[in-house]
Amino acid sequence: MPCLLCVPTRWVFDMALLNVKDLTMRFGDKLIQKHVDFEVEAGTIFAIMGGSGCGKSTLLKHLIGLLEPAGGQVSYDKVDYWGSTSDERTQLRRGFGVLFQSAALWSSMSVLDNVLLPLEQHTDLKEGERKDRALEALSWVGMVDSAEAKPADLSGGMKKRVGLARAIVAQPRLLFLDEPSAGLDPISAKRLDDLILEIRERTGAAILIVTHELASIFAIADDSIFLDADSKQPIAHGKPTALRDAPPHPTVRAFLHREEVKA
């Protein structure tokens, strides 16, 4: 049986799928972050790092269309998201999948029905094709035997895996993962890291991950940006292991080495 979720041959690699340029984030008069610049290329995993309250999850909301920036630009495939029409933004959103921190599963629906949702809403696939694709996604994350279960019957790690299946089922070119390891024990977190790497390998999708879990950051991220809560702007950009070994700022060193920031 052919792989229904594997990388489509029409995809182009070695290009930036997401480009963020001089982004400014505010809540009213309160500045969250400024001068945020980075890009995410196809087939790479990009981590957004920083201490609590620095604006990591807020940045994610700006990237997936939930919050409009106070300034700057967010582009997908060189198309300015916030400069597009509402219909154009809807079309762009169909190109990415999102795993929220809580997994955000519909409690009244079965696991299978939760995963089917993106296919029902955003594709013209026939019912049988949708079911085959959803079952394959659940198989990838090791949850196909729980297809008829309800979210209330699942552990936290199982819910995350179902949420990940839903995020990948429509073959997105970009995956956004918000604190995927939060609340998981070390073994479950490692299993999820391995699963994220496998999905990247099999689909070629670009993956942007918001996390403060250092083990996950060092294990899977190809590139990263570090948001600083004090200066309210990024203070480091690069491969996490390189930033760990040669930190460009005391705050970055303290975070990546689990140290107290020295006055």
ABEGO torsion letter per residue (X at the ends): XBBAABBBAABBBGBBABBBBGBBBBBEABBABBGBBBBBBBGBBBBBBEBBGAGAAAAAAAAAGABBBABEBBBBGGBBAAABBAAAAAAAAAABBBBBAAGGBBAABBAAAAAAAAAAAABABBAAAAAAAAAAAAAAAGAAAAAABBAAABBAAAAAAAAAAAAAAAGBABBBBBGAABGBBAAAAAAAAAAAAAAAAAAGBBBBBBBABAAAAAAABABBBBBBAAAGBBABBEBAAAAAABBABAAAAAAAAGBBBBX
